[in-house]
Amino acid sequence: MFKFGTDDTLRNMRWRLNKAAKINIAGEILLEIFKRLQKFDTVYKRTKDRHTRDKTAWW
């Protein structure tokens, strides 16, 4: 289940992307894409804007 505003799914994904980015270029590219998805009008940006719980934030 994904609960807007408090869920830790995207935080956990971000941690995995950070680890992958240290291993190879593909991980770096995925991390950059994830960062850009949060800048423009995407579902990730809208989710980030609605997130209210600091403990589970991913940025």
PDB file of N, CA, C, O and CB in Angstrom:
ATOM      1  N   MET A   1       0.836  -1.170   0.000  1.00  0.00           N
ATOM      2  CA  MET A   1       0.000   0.000   0.000  1.00  0.00           C
ATOM      3  C   MET A   1       0.884   1.237   0.000  1.00  0.00           C
ATOM      4  O   MET A   1       1.934   1.253   0.642  1.00  0.00           O
ATOM      5  CB  MET A   1      -0.953  -0.004   1.205  1.00  0.00           C
ATOM      6  N   PHE A   2       0.471   2.255  -0.706  1.00  0.00           N
ATOM      7  CA  PHE A   2       1.181   3.527  -0.729  1.00  0.00           C
ATOM      8  C   PHE A   2       0.260   4.588  -0.156  1.00  0.00           C
ATOM      9  O   PHE A   2      -0.833   4.813  -0.675  1.00  0.00           O
ATOM     10  CB  PHE A   2       1.644   3.901  -2.174  1.00  0.00           C
ATOM     11  N   LYS A   3       0.692   5.233   0.902  1.00  0.00           N
ATOM     12  CA  LYS A   3      -0.136   6.245   1.551  1.00  0.00           C
ATOM     13  C   LYS A   3       0.499   7.612   1.329  1.00  0.00           C
ATOM     14  O   LYS A   3       1.594   7.884   1.822  1.00  0.00           O
ATOM     15  CB  LYS A   3      -0.301   5.947   3.073  1.00  0.00           C
ATOM     16  N   PHE A   4      -0.189   8.466   0.589  1.00  0.00           N
ATOM     17  CA  PHE A   4       0.333   9.802   0.321  1.00  0.00           C
ATOM     18  C   PHE A   4       0.541  10.572   1.615  1.00  0.00           C
ATOM     19  O   PHE A   4      -0.297  10.558   2.516  1.00  0.00           O
ATOM     20  CB  PHE A   4      -0.612  10.571  -0.602  1.00  0.00           C
ATOM     21  N   GLY A   5       1.674  11.238   1.677  1.00  0.00           N
ATOM     22  CA  GLY A   5       1.946  12.107   2.813  1.00  0.00           C
ATOM     23  C   GLY A   5       2.837  11.513   3.888  1.00  0.00           C
ATOM     24  O   GLY A   5       3.525  12.247   4.597  1.00  0.00           O
ATOM     25  N   THR A   6       2.834  10.186   4.020  1.00  0.00           N
ATOM     26  CA  THR A   6       3.605   9.585   5.114  1.00  0.00           C
ATOM     27  C   THR A   6       4.379   8.335   4.726  1.00  0.00           C
ATOM     28  O   THR A   6       5.243   7.904   5.490  1.00  0.00           O
ATOM     29  CB  THR A   6       2.691   9.252   6.236  1.00  0.00           C
ATOM     30  N   ASP A   7       4.113   7.746   3.594  1.00  0.00           N
ATOM     31  CA  ASP A   7       4.694   6.460   3.215  1.00  0.00           C
ATOM     32  C   ASP A   7       6.207   6.543   3.031  1.00  0.00           C
ATOM     33  O   ASP A   7       6.737   7.595   2.673  1.00  0.00           O
ATOM     34  CB  ASP A   7       4.051   5.956   1.936  1.00  0.00           C
ATOM     35  N   ASP A   8       6.896   5.434   3.277  1.00  0.00           N
ATOM     36  CA  ASP A   8       8.354   5.414   3.134  1.00  0.00           C
ATOM     37  C   ASP A   8       8.829   4.677   1.882  1.00  0.00           C
ATOM     38  O   ASP A   8      10.026   4.435   1.733  1.00  0.00           O
ATOM     39  CB  ASP A   8       8.971   4.777   4.349  1.00  0.00           C
ATOM     40  N   THR A   9       7.918   4.320   0.986  1.00  0.00           N
ATOM     41  CA  THR A   9       8.285   3.586  -0.224  1.00  0.00           C
ATOM     42  C   THR A   9       9.298   4.346  -1.061  1.00  0.00           C
ATOM     43  O   THR A   9      10.304   3.770  -1.474  1.00  0.00           O
ATOM     44  CB  THR A   9       7.053   3.293  -1.054  1.00  0.00           C
ATOM     45  N   LEU A  10       9.061   5.612  -1.319  1.00  0.00           N
ATOM     46  CA  LEU A  10       9.973   6.393  -2.151  1.00  0.00           C
ATOM     47  C   LEU A  10      11.280   6.691  -1.434  1.00  0.00           C
ATOM     48  O   LEU A  10      12.326   6.792  -2.075  1.00  0.00           O
ATOM     49  CB  LEU A  10       9.313   7.691  -2.574  1.00  0.00           C
ATOM     50  N   ARG A  11      11.236   6.829  -0.129  1.00  0.00           N
ATOM     51  CA  ARG A  11      12.481   7.015   0.627  1.00  0.00           C
ATOM     52  C   ARG A  11      13.359   5.783   0.478  1.00  0.00           C
ATOM     53  O   ARG A  11      14.563   5.895   0.246  1.00  0.00           O
ATOM     54  CB  ARG A  11      12.188   7.292   2.126  1.00  0.00           C
ATOM     55  N   ASN A  12      12.753   4.603   0.611  1.00  0.00           N
ATOM     56  CA  ASN A  12      13.513   3.363   0.469  1.00  0.00           C
ATOM     57  C   ASN A  12      14.061   3.216  -0.940  1.00  0.00           C
ATOM     58  O   ASN A  12      15.191   2.762  -1.122  1.00  0.00           O
ATOM     59  CB  ASN A  12      12.644   2.161   0.819  1.00  0.00           C
ATOM     60  N   MET A  13      13.266   3.597  -1.946  1.00  0.00           N
ATOM     61  CA  MET A  13      13.743   3.542  -3.322  1.00  0.00           C
ATOM     62  C   MET A  13      14.917   4.498  -3.511  1.00  0.00           C
ATOM     63  O   MET A  13      15.891   4.164  -4.185  1.00  0.00           O
ATOM     64  CB  MET A  13      12.608   3.881  -4.306  1.00  0.00           C
ATOM     65  N   ARG A  14      14.822   5.685  -2.916  1.00  0.00           N
ATOM     66  CA  ARG A  14      15.909   6.661  -3.033  1.00  0.00           C
ATOM     67  C   ARG A  14      17.195   6.119  -2.420  1.00  0.00           C
ATOM     68  O   ARG A  14      18.275   6.312  -2.978  1.00  0.00           O
ATOM     69  CB  ARG A  14      15.520   7.984  -2.357  1.00  0.00           C
ATOM     70  N   TRP A  15      17.092   5.448  -1.282  1.00  0.00           N
ATOM     71  CA  TRP A  15      18.279   4.855  -0.660  1.00  0.00           C
ATOM     72  C   TRP A  15      18.905   3.803  -1.573  1.00  0.00           C
ATOM     73  O   TRP A  15      20.128   3.731  -1.695  1.00  0.00           O
ATOM     74  CB  TRP A  15      17.918   4.227   0.699  1.00  0.00           C
ATOM     75  N   ARG A  16      18.063   2.986  -2.217  1.00  0.00           N
ATOM     76  CA  ARG A  16      18.584   1.977  -3.141  1.00  0.00           C
ATOM     77  C   ARG A  16      19.243   2.637  -4.351  1.00  0.00           C
ATOM     78  O   ARG A  16      20.277   2.170  -4.827  1.00  0.00           O
ATOM     79  CB  ARG A  16      17.458   1.035  -3.599  1.00  0.00           C
ATOM     80  N   LEU A  17      18.647   3.716  -4.846  1.00  0.00           N
ATOM     81  CA  LEU A  17      19.244   4.432  -5.974  1.00  0.00           C
ATOM     82  C   LEU A  17      20.586   5.047  -5.589  1.00  0.00           C
ATOM     83  O   LEU A  17      21.523   5.033  -6.386  1.00  0.00           O
ATOM     84  CB  LEU A  17      18.293   5.523  -6.477  1.00  0.00           C
ATOM     85  N   ASN A  18      20.684   5.581  -4.385  1.00  0.00           N
ATOM     86  CA  ASN A  18      21.960   6.151  -3.925  1.00  0.00           C
ATOM     87  C   ASN A  18      23.053   5.077  -3.917  1.00  0.00           C
ATOM     88  O   ASN A  18      24.182   5.340  -4.331  1.00  0.00           O
ATOM     89  CB  ASN A  18      21.803   6.769  -2.506  1.00  0.00           C
ATOM     90  N   LYS A  19      22.724   3.880  -3.450  1.00  0.00           N
ATOM     91  CA  LYS A  19      23.693   2.782  -3.433  1.00  0.00           C
ATOM     92  C   LYS A  19      24.079   2.388  -4.851  1.00  0.00           C
ATOM     93  O   LYS A  19      25.257   2.185  -5.143  1.00  0.00           O
ATOM     94  CB  LYS A  19      23.125   1.567  -2.681  1.00  0.00           C
ATOM     95  N   ALA A  20      23.089   2.280  -5.735  1.00  0.00           N
ATOM     96  CA  ALA A  20      23.354   1.888  -7.120  1.00  0.00           C
ATOM     97  C   ALA A  20      24.212   2.928  -7.827  1.00  0.00           C
ATOM     98  O   ALA A  20      25.047   2.579  -8.660  1.00  0.00           O
ATOM     99  CB  ALA A  20      22.039   1.686  -7.881  1.00  0.00           C
ATOM    100  N   ALA A  21      24.012   4.203  -7.500  1.00  0.00           N
ATOM    101  CA  ALA A  21      24.774   5.276  -8.144  1.00  0.00           C
ATOM    102  C   ALA A  21      26.262   5.194  -7.802  1.00  0.00           C
ATOM    103  O   ALA A  21      27.097   5.676  -8.566  1.00  0.00           O
ATOM    104  CB  ALA A  21      24.220   6.640  -7.728  1.00  0.00           C
ATOM    105  N   LYS A  22      26.594   4.599  -6.683  1.00  0.00           N
ATOM    106  CA  LYS A  22      27.996   4.446  -6.293  1.00  0.00           C
ATOM    107  C   LYS A  22      28.672   3.274  -7.004  1.00  0.00           C
ATOM    108  O   LYS A  22      29.899   3.196  -7.064  1.00  0.00           O
ATOM    109  CB  LYS A  22      28.096   4.259  -4.790  1.00  0.00           C
ATOM    110  N   ILE A  23      27.862   2.370  -7.538  1.00  0.00           N
ATOM    111  CA  ILE A  23      28.404   1.159  -8.143  1.00  0.00           C
ATOM    112  C   ILE A  23      28.761   1.336  -9.607  1.00  0.00           C
ATOM    113  O   ILE A  23      29.831   0.908 -10.039  1.00  0.00           O
ATOM    114  CB  ILE A  23      27.423   0.039  -8.005  1.00  0.00           C
ATOM    115  N   ASN A  24      27.870   1.969 -10.385  1.00  0.00           N
ATOM    116  CA  ASN A  24      28.123   2.081 -11.817  1.00  0.00           C
ATOM    117  C   ASN A  24      27.374   3.260 -12.437  1.00  0.00           C
ATOM    118  O   ASN A  24      26.579   3.930 -11.777  1.00  0.00           O
ATOM    119  CB  ASN A  24      27.728   0.791 -12.519  1.00  0.00           C
ATOM    120  N   ILE A  25      27.643   3.492 -13.703  1.00  0.00           N
ATOM    121  CA  ILE A  25      27.065   4.623 -14.418  1.00  0.00           C
ATOM    122  C   ILE A  25      25.551   4.484 -14.561  1.00  0.00           C
ATOM    123  O   ILE A  25      24.836   5.486 -14.537  1.00  0.00           O
ATOM    124  CB  ILE A  25      27.707   4.757 -15.791  1.00  0.00           C
ATOM    125  N   ALA A  26      25.057   3.268 -14.709  1.00  0.00           N
ATOM    126  CA  ALA A  26      23.610   3.069 -14.826  1.00  0.00           C
ATOM    127  C   ALA A  26      22.894   3.563 -13.568  1.00  0.00           C
ATOM    128  O   ALA A  26      21.831   4.177 -13.655  1.00  0.00           O
ATOM    129  CB  ALA A  26      23.286   1.578 -15.073  1.00  0.00           C
ATOM    130  N   GLY A  27      23.476   3.296 -12.411  1.00  0.00           N
ATOM    131  CA  GLY A  27      22.898   3.781 -11.156  1.00  0.00           C
ATOM    132  C   GLY A  27      22.909   5.291 -11.081  1.00  0.00           C
ATOM    133  O   GLY A  27      21.957   5.897 -10.589  1.00  0.00           O
ATOM    134  N   GLU A  28      23.977   5.904 -11.564  1.00  0.00           N
ATOM    135  CA  GLU A  28      24.058   7.368 -11.592  1.00  0.00           C
ATOM    136  C   GLU A  28      22.966   7.955 -12.485  1.00  0.00           C
ATOM    137  O   GLU A  28      22.342   8.960 -12.146  1.00  0.00           O
ATOM    138  CB  GLU A  28      25.446   7.823 -12.083  1.00  0.00           C
ATOM    139  N   ILE A  29      22.751   7.318 -13.615  1.00  0.00           N
ATOM    140  CA  ILE A  29      21.733   7.795 -14.551  1.00  0.00           C
ATOM    141  C   ILE A  29      20.336   7.648 -13.932  1.00  0.00           C
ATOM    142  O   ILE A  29      19.522   8.568 -14.018  1.00  0.00           O
ATOM    143  CB  ILE A  29      21.818   7.017 -15.892  1.00  0.00           C
ATOM    144  N   LEU A  30      20.060   6.511 -13.319  1.00  0.00           N
ATOM    145  CA  LEU A  30      18.760   6.319 -12.673  1.00  0.00           C
ATOM    146  C   LEU A  30      18.516   7.340 -11.569  1.00  0.00           C
ATOM    147  O   LEU A  30      17.409   7.863 -11.441  1.00  0.00           O
ATOM    148  CB  LEU A  30      18.662   4.912 -12.100  1.00  0.00           C
ATOM    149  N   LEU A  31      19.535   7.627 -10.777  1.00  0.00           N
ATOM    150  CA  LEU A  31      19.392   8.612  -9.714  1.00  0.00           C
ATOM    151  C   LEU A  31      19.095   9.990 -10.301  1.00  0.00           C
ATOM    152  O   LEU A  31      18.248  10.716  -9.780  1.00  0.00           O
ATOM    153  CB  LEU A  31      20.663   8.660  -8.849  1.00  0.00           C
ATOM    154  N   GLU A  32      19.775  10.348 -11.364  1.00  0.00           N
ATOM    155  CA  GLU A  32      19.533  11.643 -12.005  1.00  0.00           C
ATOM    156  C   GLU A  32      18.107  11.727 -12.558  1.00  0.00           C
ATOM    157  O   GLU A  32      17.454  12.764 -12.437  1.00  0.00           O
ATOM    158  CB  GLU A  32      20.552  11.877 -13.135  1.00  0.00           C
ATOM    159  N   ILE A  33      17.632  10.655 -13.154  1.00  0.00           N
ATOM    160  CA  ILE A  33      16.255  10.633 -13.663  1.00  0.00           C
ATOM    161  C   ILE A  33      15.271  10.812 -12.510  1.00  0.00           C
ATOM    162  O   ILE A  33      14.314  11.578 -12.623  1.00  0.00           O
ATOM    163  CB  ILE A  33      15.967   9.307 -14.418  1.00  0.00           C
ATOM    164  N   PHE A  34      15.502  10.111 -11.407  1.00  0.00           N
ATOM    165  CA  PHE A  34      14.619  10.227 -10.249  1.00  0.00           C
ATOM    166  C   PHE A  34      14.604  11.665  -9.723  1.00  0.00           C
ATOM    167  O   PHE A  34      13.545  12.185  -9.371  1.00  0.00           O
ATOM    168  CB  PHE A  34      15.060   9.256  -9.136  1.00  0.00           C
ATOM    169  N   LYS A  35      15.768  12.302  -9.669  1.00  0.00           N
ATOM    170  CA  LYS A  35      15.836  13.696  -9.214  1.00  0.00           C
ATOM    171  C   LYS A  35      15.055  14.612 -10.144  1.00  0.00           C
ATOM    172  O   LYS A  35      14.338  15.501  -9.685  1.00  0.00           O
ATOM    173  CB  LYS A  35      17.296  14.163  -9.124  1.00  0.00           C
ATOM    174  N   ARG A  36      15.192  14.399 -11.449  1.00  0.00           N
ATOM    175  CA  ARG A  36      14.489  15.244 -12.419  1.00  0.00           C
ATOM    176  C   ARG A  36      12.985  15.022 -12.385  1.00  0.00           C
ATOM    177  O   ARG A  36      12.216  15.955 -12.614  1.00  0.00           O
ATOM    178  CB  ARG A  36      15.011  14.980 -13.819  1.00  0.00           C
ATOM    179  N   LEU A  37      12.559  13.799 -12.102  1.00  0.00           N
ATOM    180  CA  LEU A  37      11.126  13.520 -12.007  1.00  0.00           C
ATOM    181  C   LEU A  37      10.467  14.316 -10.886  1.00  0.00           C
ATOM    182  O   LEU A  37       9.254  14.524 -10.900  1.00  0.00           O
ATOM    183  CB  LEU A  37      10.894  12.033 -11.787  1.00  0.00           C
ATOM    184  N   GLN A  38      11.254  14.756  -9.929  1.00  0.00           N
ATOM    185  CA  GLN A  38      10.715  15.515  -8.815  1.00  0.00           C
ATOM    186  C   GLN A  38      10.746  17.028  -9.055  1.00  0.00           C
ATOM    187  O   GLN A  38      10.248  17.792  -8.229  1.00  0.00           O
ATOM    188  CB  GLN A  38      11.481  15.184  -7.562  1.00  0.00           C
ATOM    189  N   LYS A  39      11.321  17.463 -10.168  1.00  0.00           N
ATOM    190  CA  LYS A  39      11.392  18.885 -10.487  1.00  0.00           C
ATOM    191  C   LYS A  39      10.232  19.343 -11.363  1.00  0.00           C
ATOM    192  O   LYS A  39       9.789  20.487 -11.263  1.00  0.00           O
ATOM    193  CB  LYS A  39      12.699  19.192 -11.175  1.00  0.00           C
ATOM    194  N   PHE A  40       9.745  18.457 -12.216  1.00  0.00           N
ATOM    195  CA  PHE A  40       8.731  18.815 -13.197  1.00  0.00           C
ATOM    196  C   PHE A  40       7.377  18.239 -12.789  1.00  0.00           C
ATOM    197  O   PHE A  40       7.293  17.477 -11.826  1.00  0.00           O
ATOM    198  CB  PHE A  40       9.131  18.314 -14.597  1.00  0.00           C
ATOM    199  N   ASP A  41       6.322  18.596 -13.510  1.00  0.00           N
ATOM    200  CA  ASP A  41       4.974  18.161 -13.156  1.00  0.00           C
ATOM    201  C   ASP A  41       4.781  16.683 -13.478  1.00  0.00           C
ATOM    202  O   ASP A  41       4.282  16.322 -14.544  1.00  0.00           O
ATOM    203  CB  ASP A  41       3.927  19.006 -13.894  1.00  0.00           C
ATOM    204  N   THR A  42       5.184  15.843 -12.541  1.00  0.00           N
ATOM    205  CA  THR A  42       5.045  14.393 -12.662  1.00  0.00           C
ATOM    206  C   THR A  42       4.373  13.872 -11.401  1.00  0.00           C
ATOM    207  O   THR A  42       4.183  14.617 -10.440  1.00  0.00           O
ATOM    208  CB  THR A  42       6.431  13.701 -12.888  1.00  0.00           C
ATOM    209  N   VAL A  43       4.020  12.615 -11.404  1.00  0.00           N
ATOM    210  CA  VAL A  43       3.422  12.020 -10.213  1.00  0.00           C
ATOM    211  C   VAL A  43       4.404  12.068  -9.035  1.00  0.00           C
ATOM    212  O   VAL A  43       3.980  12.224  -7.890  1.00  0.00           O
ATOM    213  CB  VAL A  43       2.995  10.564 -10.497  1.00  0.00           C
ATOM    214  N   TYR A  44       5.687  11.939  -9.298  1.00  0.00           N
ATOM    215  CA  TYR A  44       6.680  12.015  -8.220  1.00  0.00           C
ATOM    216  C   TYR A  44       6.727  13.419  -7.623  1.00  0.00           C
ATOM    217  O   TYR A  44       6.834  13.562  -6.405  1.00  0.00           O
ATOM    218  CB  TYR A  44       8.073  11.616  -8.741  1.00  0.00           C
ATOM    219  N   LYS A  45       6.651  14.438  -8.440  1.00  0.00           N
ATOM    220  CA  LYS A  45       6.661  15.825  -7.949  1.00  0.00           C
ATOM    221  C   LYS A  45       5.414  16.095  -7.117  1.00  0.00           C
ATOM    222  O   LYS A  45       5.486  16.699  -6.046  1.00  0.00           O
ATOM    223  CB  LYS A  45       6.746  16.829  -9.129  1.00  0.00           C
ATOM    224  N   ARG A  46       4.274  15.642  -7.621  1.00  0.00           N
ATOM    225  CA  ARG A  46       3.028  15.866  -6.875  1.00  0.00           C
ATOM    226  C   ARG A  46       3.037  15.106  -5.551  1.00  0.00           C
ATOM    227  O   ARG A  46       2.529  15.601  -4.545  1.00  0.00           O
ATOM    228  CB  ARG A  46       1.812  15.438  -7.718  1.00  0.00           C
ATOM    229  N   THR A  47       3.615  13.905  -5.551  1.00  0.00           N
ATOM    230  CA  THR A  47       3.726  13.138  -4.315  1.00  0.00           C
ATOM    231  C   THR A  47       4.654  13.834  -3.337  1.00  0.00           C
ATOM    232  O   THR A  47       4.349  13.930  -2.148  1.00  0.00           O
ATOM    233  CB  THR A  47       4.225  11.722  -4.601  1.00  0.00           C
ATOM    234  N   LYS A  48       5.771  14.314  -3.824  1.00  0.00           N
ATOM    235  CA  LYS A  48       6.727  15.037  -2.968  1.00  0.00           C
ATOM    236  C   LYS A  48       6.069  16.259  -2.338  1.00  0.00           C
ATOM    237  O   LYS A  48       6.261  16.534  -1.154  1.00  0.00           O
ATOM    238  CB  LYS A  48       7.971  15.467  -3.780  1.00  0.00           C
ATOM    239  N   ASP A  49       5.300  16.981  -3.128  1.00  0.00           N
ATOM    240  CA  ASP A  49       4.642  18.188  -2.627  1.00  0.00           C
ATOM    241  C   ASP A  49       3.602  17.889  -1.548  1.00  0.00           C
ATOM    242  O   ASP A  49       3.324  18.735  -0.698  1.00  0.00           O
ATOM    243  CB  ASP A  49       3.984  18.925  -3.772  1.00  0.00           C
ATOM    244  N   ARG A  50       3.034  16.694  -1.584  1.00  0.00           N
ATOM    245  CA  ARG A  50       2.007  16.318  -0.598  1.00  0.00           C
ATOM    246  C   ARG A  50       2.586  15.596   0.613  1.00  0.00           C
ATOM    247  O   ARG A  50       1.867  15.331   1.576  1.00  0.00           O
ATOM    248  CB  ARG A  50       0.960  15.438  -1.250  1.00  0.00           C
ATOM    249  N   HIS A  51       3.865  15.278   0.575  1.00  0.00           N
ATOM    250  CA  HIS A  51       4.477  14.519   1.667  1.00  0.00           C
ATOM    251  C   HIS A  51       4.612  15.407   2.898  1.00  0.00           C
ATOM    252  O   HIS A  51       5.125  16.523   2.812  1.00  0.00           O
ATOM    253  CB  HIS A  51       5.861  13.962   1.245  1.00  0.00           C
ATOM    254  N   THR A  52       4.158  14.916   4.025  1.00  0.00           N
ATOM    255  CA  THR A  52       4.135  15.735   5.242  1.00  0.00           C
ATOM    256  C   THR A  52       4.985  15.179   6.382  1.00  0.00           C
ATOM    257  O   THR A  52       5.216  15.878   7.369  1.00  0.00           O
ATOM    258  CB  THR A  52       2.724  15.882   5.715  1.00  0.00           C
ATOM    259  N   ARG A  53       5.441  13.970   6.271  1.00  0.00           N
ATOM    260  CA  ARG A  53       6.163  13.343   7.385  1.00  0.00           C
ATOM    261  C   ARG A  53       7.670  13.420   7.144  1.00  0.00           C
ATOM    262  O   ARG A  53       8.186  12.779   6.229  1.00  0.00           O
ATOM    263  CB  ARG A  53       5.721  11.866   7.565  1.00  0.00           C
ATOM    264  N   ASP A  54       8.367  14.193   7.953  1.00  0.00           N
ATOM    265  CA  ASP A  54       9.809  14.375   7.800  1.00  0.00           C
ATOM    266  C   ASP A  54      10.590  13.064   7.919  1.00  0.00           C
ATOM    267  O   ASP A  54      11.584  12.871   7.220  1.00  0.00           O
ATOM    268  CB  ASP A  54      10.309  15.355   8.833  1.00  0.00           C
ATOM    269  N   LYS A  55      10.154  12.185   8.780  1.00  0.00           N
ATOM    270  CA  LYS A  55      10.864  10.926   9.032  1.00  0.00           C
ATOM    271  C   LYS A  55      10.961  10.064   7.768  1.00  0.00           C
ATOM    272  O   LYS A  55      11.922   9.311   7.612  1.00  0.00           O
ATOM    273  CB  LYS A  55      10.161  10.140  10.145  1.00  0.00           C
ATOM    274  N   THR A  56       9.993  10.164   6.880  1.00  0.00           N
ATOM    275  CA  THR A  56       9.972   9.320   5.690  1.00  0.00           C
ATOM    276  C   THR A  56      10.267  10.117   4.407  1.00  0.00           C
ATOM    277  O   THR A  56      10.051   9.613   3.305  1.00  0.00           O
ATOM    278  CB  THR A  56       8.617   8.630   5.572  1.00  0.00           C
ATOM    279  N   ALA A  57      10.743  11.322   4.542  1.00  0.00           N
ATOM    280  CA  ALA A  57      11.070  12.138   3.367  1.00  0.00           C
ATOM    281  C   ALA A  57      12.255  11.542   2.611  1.00  0.00           C
ATOM    282  O   ALA A  57      13.107  10.887   3.212  1.00  0.00           O
ATOM    283  CB  ALA A  57      11.383  13.592   3.785  1.00  0.00           C
ATOM    284  N   TRP A  58      12.311  11.760   1.325  1.00  0.00           N
ATOM    285  CA  TRP A  58      13.394  11.183   0.507  1.00  0.00           C
ATOM    286  C   TRP A  58      14.236  12.216  -0.195  1.00  0.00           C
ATOM    287  O   TRP A  58      15.065  11.850  -1.029  1.00  0.00           O
ATOM    288  CB  TRP A  58      12.825  10.254  -0.514  1.00  0.00           C
ATOM    289  N   TRP A  59      14.068  13.486   0.098  1.00  0.00           N
ATOM    290  CA  TRP A  59      14.850  14.535  -0.554  1.00  0.00           C
ATOM    291  C   TRP A  59      15.728  15.254   0.438  1.00  0.00           C
ATOM    292  O   TRP A  59      16.459  16.171   0.064  1.00  0.00           O
ATOM    293  CB  TRP A  59      13.939  15.527  -1.252  1.00  0.00           C
TER     294      TRP A  59
END
